[in-house]
Every structure is written in structure tokens, then in C-alpha cells.
């Protein structure tokens, strides 16, 4: 069976270049309740973040995603320039503070050391050149996200095989419980007869009364509804494993339903053999749920 589910865990790295610029995108994701993004960009490129988020949302539905851009220029021109806007803001603040606090004015080198006051001269690129660079960065980022999607799909395929195996085990245990459940009425009747005989020191009781009591116990111990629902959940789980898109939440809900039926089966168990099967079911369902937490 081919599995189309995706994991929420993956990593992609992509190098790119445009004119004198060289960069590396790193995009990785781990489990998350929804889609959360953390973006780290070089100074001066914060305006690109909304587009990065939009491109990511178009491809991913769930996961905690970290986006990191490492960018550098290979220009041999190492000149620097003063960012006049930043300098004016700093001088204005110094003037305001000096009016309230009597202190020596800051030295020029201290002002120039402030972040943003001095910047590489090649950052003062033309608007056209900047637009071309951003266009190239976004195209490269799209490919990086494609790589992340592929990585998540590859891991999802491997996880699909594990989940399918766990569903097979749930089905095996469900069939074993059904075999024991089919013998429950006669077993309960014999057990009830032995207990009453022991309490009454061998005295006989009417067969119709014994049959009535045994029938009441059999109704209380009837697990056919639980078994039917377990089979239905198994079929639903296998269907979800073959679907495309985000099915993690549906699978998580399904494991809760599995667990509810397993708990009821344990509470209705008329002997230790059936109770052990119920406990094995709960153990397998816990393993299933643990794996499902990583599905998109």
C-alpha cells in the first residue's frame, strides 16, 4: 500500500546566488499543534518576511517551522557609508536626553558604533537591483520549501508503514477478543453455577433461575458493540493513511476512539485472558497515538 501522509519533521538546505550576492536557506520543521513559523533574516530584509510566511502556508498545514537566511556579498568594495536617517534619529534622542540629564555628550566613535548608523556601502543599492535580489531570494526559498515538503513526505511514507503495522496488530487483538467473547455466555454460566454451588454447599438451584442470572451477566459482558466499533476504526485508519493532505488531527482523534473501546473491553472482560488482550490493545493504541503525533 502506498502511503501519502507527511511527517511534520524535515529539513532542507539550499544555496543560491545572484550577481555578487551568495546565500543559503535553511528550513526545518518539527511537531506543532498548528503551523508556527520563526524567521531569521539579515538586517534590512525584514520586509521579505510576510512573503516567506505566505509561501510556507501555501505548502504546509502543520508544524513548527524555522526559516533562516544567511546572505553575503562577494563585492570587493569594502567601503562603508553613514545611514543618515539612523544618525539623525540617534542625534535627536541624544539631544532629548541631554535636556533632562546633565552628562557629557557621547563621543563620535560611540555613536558610530551603534547598530545601523554605519552600514556597508553596497547595501545602498538601487531600488531596481534590490527588487531583483529579493525576486531571486524568493524563488530560491520556494525551492527550499519544496525540499522540506519532499523530506516530510519521505519520512511520512516510512511512518505510514509503521502505523499500518500497528493497525494490523490492533486488528489481530480485536479478532482474538472476538474469539474469547463468543465463548463468554457458556463460560459465565459455568462460572456462575460453580460459585453458587460453592456458596450453597452443593444445594441445587432451578435451572431456569441459573439461566436467567447467566443471561444478565452475559448481557453486561457482551463486547460485540466494542468489537464492531474497533473494526470500523481500523478501516477508517487505513483509509486515512492512503489520503493526501493533513490527516494528523483525524488520526489523533481516531486513537482516542480506539482507546475508549479498549477501556470498555477491559472493564467488561469476564476472565484474565480477555483482560490481557484488552491491556495489549491499550499498549498498541498508545504506540499508535505516539506515532500519530508526528503526522501533519
MOTAVEN-V655357 format. One record per pair of residues at least 24 apart in sequence whose C-alpha atoms are under 7 Angstrom apart, sorted by the first residue. I is the first residue (numbers start at 1). GAP is how many residues later the second one is. D is the distance in whole Angstrom. If there is no record, write none. Layout:
BEGIN
{{I & GAP & D} {I & GAP & D}}
END
This chain:
BEGIN
{{2 & 240 & 7} {3 & 154 & 5} {3 & 157 & 6} {3 & 238 & 6} {3 & 239 & 5} {4 & 153 & 7} {4 & 237 & 7} {4 & 238 & 6} {4 & 239 & 6} {4 & 240 & 5} {5 & 148 & 7} {5 & 151 & 5} {5 & 152 & 6} {5 & 155 & 7} {5 & 236 & 6} {5 & 238 & 7} {5 & 239 & 6} {5 & 240 & 7} {6 & 146 & 5} {6 & 147 & 4} {6 & 149 & 7} {6 & 150 & 4} {6 & 151 & 7} {6 & 289 & 6} {6 & 290 & 6} {7 & 145 & 5} {7 & 146 & 6} {7 & 148 & 6} {7 & 149 & 4} {7 & 287 & 6} {7 & 288 & 5} {7 & 289 & 5} {8 & 54 & 7} {8 & 55 & 5} {8 & 144 & 6} {8 & 286 & 6} {8 & 287 & 6} {8 & 288 & 5} {9 & 143 & 6} {10 & 138 & 6} {10 & 141 & 5} {10 & 142 & 5} {11 & 137 & 5} {11 & 140 & 7} {12 & 132 & 6} {12 & 135 & 5} {12 & 136 & 5} {13 & 131 & 6} {14 & 130 & 6} {16 & 124 & 6} {18 & 115 & 7} {18 & 118 & 7} {20 & 53 & 6} {20 & 54 & 5} {20 & 55 & 6} {21 & 51 & 6} {21 & 52 & 4} {21 & 53 & 6} {22 & 49 & 6} {22 & 50 & 5} {22 & 51 & 6} {23 & 46 & 7} {23 & 47 & 5} {23 & 48 & 4} {23 & 49 & 6} {24 & 45 & 6} {24 & 46 & 5} {24 & 47 & 7} {25 & 43 & 6} {25 & 44 & 5} {25 & 45 & 7} {25 & 116 & 7} {25 & 119 & 7} {26 & 41 & 6} {26 & 42 & 5} {26 & 43 & 7} {27 & 39 & 6} {27 & 40 & 5} {27 & 41 & 6} {27 & 117 & 7} {27 & 121 & 7} {28 & 37 & 6} {28 & 38 & 5} {28 & 39 & 7} {28 & 120 & 7} {29 & 34 & 6} {29 & 35 & 5} {29 & 36 & 4} {29 & 37 & 6} {30 & 33 & 6} {30 & 34 & 5} {30 & 35 & 7} {31 & 32 & 5} {31 & 33 & 6} {31 & 263 & 6} {32 & 30 & 6} {32 & 31 & 4} {32 & 32 & 5} {33 & 29 & 7} {33 & 30 & 7} {34 & 28 & 5} {34 & 29 & 6} {35 & 26 & 6} {35 & 27 & 4} {35 & 28 & 5} {35 & 29 & 6} {36 & 27 & 6} {36 & 28 & 5} {36 & 29 & 6} {37 & 27 & 6} {37 & 28 & 5} {37 & 29 & 6} {38 & 27 & 6} {38 & 28 & 5} {38 & 29 & 6} {39 & 27 & 6} {39 & 28 & 5} {39 & 29 & 6} {40 & 27 & 6} {40 & 28 & 5} {40 & 29 & 6} {41 & 27 & 6} {41 & 28 & 5} {42 & 27 & 7} {42 & 29 & 7} {55 & 87 & 7} {56 & 89 & 7} {61 & 185 & 7} {61 & 235 & 7} {62 & 234 & 5} {79 & 41 & 6} {79 & 42 & 5} {80 & 38 & 7} {80 & 39 & 6} {80 & 40 & 4} {80 & 41 & 5} {81 & 37 & 6} {81 & 38 & 6} {81 & 39 & 6} {81 & 40 & 5} {82 & 35 & 6} {82 & 36 & 5} {82 & 37 & 6} {83 & 33 & 7} {83 & 34 & 5} {83 & 35 & 6} {83 & 36 & 7} {86 & 30 & 6} {86 & 31 & 5} {87 & 30 & 5} {160 & 81 & 6} {163 & 125 & 6} {166 & 118 & 7} {166 & 122 & 6} {167 & 67 & 6} {170 & 111 & 6} {170 & 114 & 7} {171 & 63 & 7} {173 & 104 & 6} {173 & 108 & 6} {174 & 53 & 6} {177 & 97 & 6} {177 & 100 & 7} {178 & 49 & 7} {180 & 94 & 7} {181 & 42 & 7} {184 & 34 & 7} {185 & 33 & 5} {188 & 26 & 6} {188 & 30 & 7} {189 & 25 & 5} {221 & 47 & 5} {221 & 48 & 7} {221 & 49 & 7} {223 & 42 & 6} {226 & 35 & 6} {226 & 39 & 7} {230 & 28 & 6} {230 & 31 & 7} {233 & 25 & 7} {246 & 50 & 5} {247 & 49 & 6} {248 & 44 & 6} {248 & 47 & 5} {248 & 48 & 5} {251 & 41 & 6} {252 & 37 & 6} {252 & 40 & 6} {255 & 30 & 7} {255 & 34 & 6} {258 & 27 & 7} {259 & 26 & 6}}
END
